[in-house]
Amino acid sequence: MKLDKKTVLDLIERKVEKILVYFYDAWCSGTKINIKEDFIVDDSLEKLELGSSPFFVYVEKKDKHKFKNSVITKTITADHTWKEKVRYIFNNEQVVDRCGCGSSFSFDKKTPKFDLSKLKDFKNNL
């Protein structure tokens, strides 16, 4: 796993000792990624190697395989109130679907939530 240079420099400058990188359910494509600095290390977490980084990186054990060959880039955008909002863009060969802004993604191809055969029947009856 790699973090973008600006994020690494920011964490070093602020003397952050550990981060938790985690996935959470979100809009469009279903999953987003975030970084937390205030957390307790427990048995559900595993430490990743991040080169010669002066801080420790933890991920949930169940998701560790998803971080192989991944790159996480921090972006700052304005939300609907024009306030700055931090987003992280997760790039990995395992991602198969992504929303328009790029911050939401999925590891699985989404299937329609409705029955296509019923839609075809409806169309044929028109």
ChimeraX attribute file (.defattr): number of C-alpha atoms within 10 A of each C-alpha:
attribute: neighborCount
match mode: 1-to-1
recipient: residues
	/A:1	17
	/A:2	16
	/A:3	16
	/A:4	13
	/A:5	12
	/A:6	12
	/A:7	14
	/A:8	16
	/A:9	12
	/A:10	11
	/A:11	18
	/A:12	14
	/A:13	9
	/A:14	8
	/A:15	11
	/A:16	15
	/A:17	13
	/A:18	19
	/A:19	19
	/A:20	21
	/A:21	17
	/A:22	16
	/A:23	16
	/A:24	10
	/A:25	13
	/A:26	13
	/A:27	11
	/A:28	17
	/A:29	21
	/A:30	17
	/A:31	19
	/A:32	21
	/A:33	18
	/A:34	16
	/A:35	17
	/A:36	11
	/A:37	13
	/A:38	10
	/A:39	9
	/A:40	9
	/A:41	14
	/A:42	8
	/A:43	8
	/A:44	10
	/A:45	17
	/A:46	17
	/A:47	16
	/A:48	14
	/A:49	13
	/A:50	13
	/A:51	8
	/A:52	7
	/A:53	12
	/A:54	14
	/A:55	16
	/A:56	15
	/A:57	20
	/A:58	21
	/A:59	22
	/A:60	17
	/A:61	12
	/A:62	10
	/A:63	14
	/A:64	16
	/A:65	12
	/A:66	16
	/A:67	20
	/A:68	14
	/A:69	12
	/A:70	16
	/A:71	15
	/A:72	21
	/A:73	16
	/A:74	18
	/A:75	15
	/A:76	11
	/A:77	11
	/A:78	10
	/A:79	10
	/A:80	8
	/A:81	6
	/A:82	8
	/A:83	10
	/A:84	12
	/A:85	11
	/A:86	12
	/A:87	18
	/A:88	20
	/A:89	18
	/A:90	23
	/A:91	19
	/A:92	16
	/A:93	11
	/A:94	15
	/A:95	15
	/A:96	13
	/A:97	17
	/A:98	19
	/A:99	14
	/A:100	9
	/A:101	9
	/A:102	16
	/A:103	22
	/A:104	23
	/A:105	26
	/A:106	18
	/A:107	16
	/A:108	12
	/A:109	12
	/A:110	11
	/A:111	6
	/A:112	7
	/A:113	6
	/A:114	8
	/A:115	8
	/A:116	10
	/A:117	9
	/A:118	10
	/A:119	11
	/A:120	10
	/A:121	10
	/A:122	10
	/A:123	9
	/A:124	8
	/A:125	7
	/A:126	5
